[in-house]
Amino acid sequence: MPVSTIRFRLFLVLLLLGFGARAQNRLLEGQVVDQVSQAPVPFATLGIPNQPLGSVADAQGNFRFAVPAAIADTARLIVSCIGYESAPVAGLSFRGGRQRVALRPAPVSLGGVTVRAGRVKTKTFGRTGAATFMTAGLYTEPDLVRDELAKEQGTIIRLDQECLLRDVNLHVAFNRFRWVRFRLNLYSVTDGRPDQPLLTQDVTFTVAQPRGWVKVDLSPYHILLRGHRQVAVTLQWLQSEAVPGTPKAFALSAIPTPGQRILFRDKSQDRWREVRPGQLSLYLTADSYADSGPAKDAPAAAPEYVLPDSLKYLQFLENPPPGQVATRRYGDSLAAGHYVAVRGARLYYEQYGQGAPLLLLHGNGQSIAAFHRQIGELARHFRVIAVDTRAHGKSRDTTTGALSYDLFAADIHQLLGALQLGKVNILGWSDGGNTALTLALAHPESVNRMVIMGANLFPTAQALAPGVLEDFRRQLQTRSARPDTAAQTQTRLLHLLLEEPRLAFTDLHAITAPTLVLAGQYDVVRDAHTRAIAQHIAGAQLVVFADASHNAPQEIPLRFNQTVLDFLRQP
């Protein structure tokens, strides 16, 4: 079927779905104003308690968004803005058309800062590193059916007893919008979650730069925090302007850190959720007027550290809508799962689809589930064999020695022999790409075509983004002292990241399999290193995905899958 015909039919399907969505939703619109002055209240938030439903008013206080018709009449809408008392609005009132919502200015209790000579010290609180091993996607554009304004994302930061805030700093991994306006929110923390708002003035700012550190000056707001040993610092999406013809994308840099978590909610009245371990590259600078001893109510360090797994990190973006459940659980399937014994281990694998064999190799700390956005599409064209590497997922490892890509490649070679497979196609992501390269060098007779995403040849600052190796070393110090089996496995995996692979660019000259080299524009693997890998493999093709990171298979699955399929189906 011609591509144009497919696109036209897809357009008709989407159009019909759009009409159906409009028919099942009720449009709520109106304006938020100051009850005293009757002036518009810019960027007021609107939300239904404990629901991912709501919006943000524009700079003139106007709002327009949809909610399911089934709950429109019974819904209780909460309208709020910093500096005002929140106001409830009955959903039933919108049957009369556009509504005018008046907010009463909140009384403000002014406090002073007592400067005690010799006791003030300027300090930073939070994460100052800018490595992009993980990225925290946070972008939105409104439409009449699905308005995703008011998304909020942040982290908990420990403070001293008395702090006067100077600035807040955040690291943008990538920004493809012309500009984005955010609101800074600060909350007290109860039971590890944001509780009461602490700001009395609305702090908004605009980000226009494509990447890098953004500093927001807080000195004009005179924000003094007393008695809060920890606060939740969040950013709320208010407004944006996209660049025509450019994919919409915005993400903050993050890193998996034990004892830390990334907080998020879709709307201003939605429930808070979290991803752990994870920490945004976000910090506060403040003048501290008190001691900086450990917080009595600070959360204890996480008992377990799970190595970076893009699926686990991005899973909150993949949660099905309320009332729906996932139809398939990749990586834990009774129907599709099998085991094969290899030297010192039992490898777990799952098979899907028919056709030429396609082997999927995940990254360090991941599992088969990391490919949950690839398996279904790829299985329409290939016999997909997705494998949990030794010491990962459901695969069993009875050894205790050092892990290596040579060992992983030997495991895969035994797996292919046990399944009586000849040459196979391979898709390897991150460490899976390193294993694929090692297999192609050791057993070229086993590899037909090969796709590697975010692979590297050696773990040095010349290959990896700044801060990554330092983070791994810190994690290794934390884990290596623990005697339990889980910590020992994590220590072995961290050693692998710090010590392997040990390849040279000239080694790649021996690879004869047609190869596609992939990476994200903001990958943890340096761009020059990725390009050199492609240059040293004869005939290799290179694709660097714009607006994506090391987690491109999760961030841009449609583009990623199509790129892989186009290459694998070449004659």
N, C-alpha and C positions, 0 to 999 in steps of 0.2 A: 504494500500500500504506500503511495507517495507520502512523503513527509508533510506536504502541504495539506493533504486530506486528513491525516492524523491530527494536525494542529487545528484544523477547522472543526473536526468533531469534538476535540477536547474543548475548544472554545464554546461550542454549543452546550456541552455538558456543564461547564462552569457557569455559563449564563443561566441555565435552568436551575442549577443549584443556588445561584444568587437570588433568583426570583423566589425560590422556595424558602430561603433563609429570611427574606424580607417579609414573606407572608406569615412566618412564625414568630416574628419579633415585633415589639412595640417601640416606636420612636419616642424618646423623652428629650424635650428641648426647652430652653428657657435662658434666663440671665440671672447671675448672682450679683447682688448690689449690697452696699453698705447701708445698714438700717438708718443711720443718722444722716449721712450726707447724700444718700441715694446714688453715690458714685459707683461705677462698676468695681467689683472685686476681681482683680486679675488672677488667673490660675488657681481658682478655688477647686478643691477636689470633691468628687461625688462618688459615693459607693454604697453598695448594699451589704450590710454586715455579714461577714463570714462567706461572702460570695466573690468570685472573680469577675464582678460586674461593676461598671462605673466609668468615669471619665475625668477629664480636667477641663475646666472652662478656659477660654482663650484670654488674651490680654484685655478684652472688653467685657469679660465676665460671661460671655455666651457659651452655652454648651449644647451638645446634640449627640446623642448616642442611643443605642438600641439595647433592649433587654428582652428575654423570652416572653412572649405574650401570656404564657401560662402563669407567670408570677408577677406580671406588670401591675395588676390592681392591688395585690396583697403586699407588694414590696414596700419596705421602709427605707427611703433614700437618706443617707447622712451627707450633708453638705458642710464642708469645713475648710478653714484656711488659717494659717498661723496669724495670730493677732485678733482672732474672732472666736466667738462661742459657736460651737457646732449646732446645726439646726436639722431636725428631722423633717422630711417631706414625704407625704403619702403618695405611693405610686398611682393611686386612684385619681389623684388631683390632675394628673396629666391627660386624663380623658377630655378635659376641657381645653386642651391645646397648650400652647407655650406658657410656661410658668415663670413668675418673677420671685426669686428667693432672696430674702433680706437677712443678712447676718449681722448680729449685734457685736460691736467691738468689745473685746475682752478687757477687763480691768488689768492693768499692768502694775505689779509691785516692783518699784525701782530699787535696786541694790547698789552698793558701792564697793569699790575695791580698796582694801587697806594694804598699802605697800609697806612691807616691813624691811627696813634696810638690812642688807646682808643676807637675806633669806630667799631672794628670788633667783630662779635659775631657768633659763630657756631650754626646753627639752622637746624631743619628738616622741610621739606615741603612735604605734601602728607599724605597718610594713613599709619600709623605704626601698625595698628591692623592686626591680622592674622586669624580671624575667617573665616571658610569656609562655611558659610550659603549659599553662592553662589559660583560658580566656573566659571571661564572664560576659556572655552575650546579653546586651540590653538595648534593644532598639524596637521601634514601633512606628506605625503610620496609621492614622484613623481612617475609617470609612463608615458608611451608614450602617453596615451590618455588624462589623467587628471592630470596635474601637478599643485599642489597647493602651491608650494614654493612662498615665498614673502608675505605670510599673515602677517598683521600688526595689532597690538592691543595696546591700551594705554589709557591714561586719561589726563585731563588738571589739572595742578598743579599751584597754585598761589605762587608767589615768592616776595621777597623784590626787591627794585629798582636796587640794584647792588649785584650780588652774584658770588662767585668763587666756582664752584662745587667740592665737595670732593668725593662723591660716589653716586651711585644709588642702591637702595635695592628693591628686589621683593620677594614675598612669593609664593613658589611653593606649590600648593595644592596636586598635585601628578604628578609624572614623571615616565613613564614605559619605556622610551628610555634609551639606554646605555649612550647617550649624545645628546645634542641639542645645535647648535650654533645659537646665536641671534646677530642682529645688534641693537644698541641703536640709536634711532633717536630723535632729539629735533626740534620742529617747533615753529615759532611764531603763534599766534592765531588771527584769523579774523572772526568775526561773529560766535564765538563759535566753530570754526573748525580749524584744523591744516592748516597752510598756507605755509610760507617759511621755508626751512631747516636752522638751526642755526649752525650746526656743520661743521667744516672744515677738521676734521680728522675722519677716519672711526673707530668707536668704536665697536668692536665685542667681544663676550665672550661666553664661553661654560658652560652649566649647566649639571652636571652629577649626582647630588644628587637626591634621590627619592622624597624628600619633604623638606619644611622648607625655611628659609630665605637665599637668595643669595645676596651677596654684590659685586658690581663691582667698583673697584677703578678707579676714574676719575682724580686723581691728576696728572698723567703723561700727560694728554691732555690739562691742563691749560684752562679749559672752563670758561670764564668770560661772564656773561650775564648782560647787562646793559639795563635798560629801558623796560624790559619785565616783567610786573606785573603778567603774566601768560604764561606758555609754555605748549605745548602738548608733553608729554613724551611717546614714543611708543617703542615697541619691534617688530622686524621683523624676521620672521623665515627664516634662511639661509640654514641650513644643519642639518641632524640628522642621527643617526644610531640606528636602532631598535634592540631589543633583540629577537632572533629567538624563535618562539613559544609563545611569550608574546604579548597580545593585545597592540596596540599603543595607548597611552594616555598621554596627558600633559595638565595641567590647572593651572592657577593662582588663588589665593584666591581673593574673592571679597565680597562686602557687599552692600546692597541697602542703599544709602545715599541721602537724599533730596538735590537738587541742583547740584548733581554730575552725570556724565555719563561716560560710557565706549565707547571708539571710536574704530572702526575697519574698515578695508578694505581688500579685498581678494588679491589684487595685487598692485604693486607700483604706478600704474596710475589710479587705480579704484577710484570711488567716496567714500568719507568718510561717514560712517553711524554711528549710535549711539544707545545705550541701556540706558535708564534712568528709575528710579534712579539706579545708580550703580557706584561703585568706586573700582578700583583695589587696592590690598594691595601692594602699590608701593610708595616709597618716595625718595626724594633727601636729602642729607646732604650737606650743603654749608656754606661757610664763608660769612656772610652778612656785607656789608660795608655801608648800608643805612638804613633808617627807615623802619619799617614794617607795615606802616599804610595800611588801606584798599585800594585795587586797584580800581582806578576810572572806569576801564573798566571791572571789574570783573562781571561775570554773576549774576543776582539776584537769590535768593533762589527760588527753585521750588515752585509754588503755591500749589501744591498737593503732598502728599506723598502716594504712593501705596505700600502696604505691600508686602513682598517678594513673587514673583510668578515665579516659575521656567520656566513656559512657556513664560512669557513676557521677561524674561531674555534671554532664549535660542532661542527665536523666530528667531533671526538673523541667526542662524544655520539652520533653517528650511525653509527659504525663497525659493520658487520654482525658478528654473533657469529662466533667462530672456526669456520672450515669453510664459511662462507657468503660470497658475493660479491654486490656490488650488481648488480641486473639492468638498470639503465639509467644512462647517464652524461649527465645534462642539462648543456648548455653545450658539449658536445664530441661531437656525434652526426653520424656520416656519413650516416645515413638521414634525419634530420630537419633537418639544417643547410643553410642557404642564405645567399647574399649578395645585397645590393642596393646599387648605386652611388648615393651622394648627393654633394652638393657637397663635395669635398675629403676624402671618406672612403668606405669600403665597410663597410656595416653587416651584421653577422652576426646571423641570427635562426633560430629553430627553431619548427616548427609541430607541434601535437598536437591530436587530437580533431576533432570536428565541431560545427557549430552556429553561433550568433552569435559574431562575432569578439571575443576578449578579449586585449588587449595587456598584457603584463607589463613593467614598467620597474623595474630594480634601482637600488640606491643607489651612492654614490661608492665606487670601489674594488672594487665587486662585479662580478658577471657573471650570466648566465642561471642558473648553478648555485645562486645564492642562493635561488632559488625551488624547489629540489629537493623540498621538502616540500609544495609547492602544486600543481605542474604536473600530476601524475597525477590528483589529485582534481578539479581545475578542468577538465581535459580530458575528463572524463566528461560535462560539461554544455555546454562551449563549444569553439569553435575557438581554441585558445590560440596566440598569437604572442608568443614570448619573445625579447627583443632585447638584444644587447650594445650599450650606448651607445658612441658615438664615444670612442676612446682607452681602452676597457675590453674585457676578455675577448678574443674573437677578431676584434672589429671593427678595421678598419685606419683610421688617421688620418694623412693626408699633410700636414696643416697644423701650424704651430708657434705660432699665436697663442693668445690667451686663450680658455679654454673658458667657456661660459655656458649657462644654461638656455634662453635664446632660441635658441642654436645647436642644442642638443639637440632642442628642440621643432620647429625647422625640419627637422632630420634625420628625425624621426618622421613629420612631415607628408609628406615626400617618400617615405618608406617606404610609408605608407598609400596614396599615389597609385600607386606602382609595383605594389602588390599589388591595385590596383583595389578598395579597401575604402571603403565609405562611412563611416557612423558606427560607431565601435567602443566597446566597454566598455574601461575602463582600470583596472588595479591598479598603483599606483606606490608604491614603498617608499623612504622617506628621500629622497635626491636624485631618485629616480624619481617621488615624489610632487610634488616641486617642478617637475619637467618636465611632469607631467600638468597641474598648475595653469596653467603657462605656455601649454601647448598649448590648454587649454580657453578661455583668454583670447584667444589669437591666432587660433585656428581652431575656434570653437564648433560649426561644422558637422561637425566630425570626431568629436565626443565624444557618446556616447549616455549611459552612466552611468559614474561615476568613483568609485574608492575610493583614498584616499590614506592611507598609514601613515607616521607620524613625519615629516611635512613641516613646513617652516618658511618664513616670508616674508622674513626678513632675519637675517643672522648677527651678532647682538648678545647681550649678557648678559641682555637682556630676553626673548630667545627661547630661548636654550640654557643648559643646566646649567652651574654654576660649573666652571671649569677646562678646559672643552672647547676654547675658542678659544686659551687659553694653550698647550695641548698642540699644537694645529695650528701655532701660530707657532714653537714649538721645532722641530717636524719640518721646517718650511719652512727654517729656518736651516741645518739639517743637510743638506738636499737641494739647496738652491739653488746651493751652491758646486761641485757636481759636474757635469762636462760631458757625461756619458754620456746616451744617449737615454732610458733607463729613468728616471733621476733627473729629467730634464727633464719627462717626462710626469707623474711624481709631483708635481713642483713645480707644474705647471699644475693638477692636481687639488686640491692644497692651497690654491692661490690661489682656486679656485672655492669651496671651503668657507669661506674667510675673507672673500670679497668678494660672494658671491651667496647667495640671490636678493636682488632689490631691489624687492620688492613692498610695497604698503601694504594694510592691511585693507580700505580703501574700494575697491581694485581688484577685490576679490572679488565686489562687488555685480554685476559684469557677467557672472558665471558663471551659465549657465542649466541646465547639465546636472545631473540629480539626483546628489548627492554624499554619500558616506559618509566621515567623518573618523575615523581610527583612531589610537590611540597606546597605549603601555604605561604602566602606573601609575608606573613608574620610568624613563620615557623620558628620553633626552638632551634632547628638546624640552620646554620647561617646560609644565606642565599649563595654566596660564593662557593661554599662547600658542596651544596646540592648541584650547582651548575658544573663543578669540576667532576663530580661523579658521572653525570651524563656525558661529559666530553670524553671521558676515558673508557666508556663502554662503546664499542664499535656500533655505529648505527642507532644508538639510543635516542629516543625522543624525550623531550622535556616539557612539562607543563607546570607552571607556578600559578596556583589559584589566587586570584585577587580577592582581597577582603576575607581571607581565611588564615587560620593558624595551623599548628601541628594537628589540630583536631578537625581538619577539613572533612573527613568522612561523616562526622556528626553535624558539622556546621552547614555544609552545602551538599547534602546527599544527592540531590538531583544532578547537579553539575558533576560531582565526583563520579557517580555511577555511570553516567553517560560517557564520560571521558574514558573510564576503564573499559566499558563495553565496546566503544569505537575502536580501541586499540586491540583488544583481544579477538575481535571478529575480523581483523584485517587478514587478507589471504597470505 
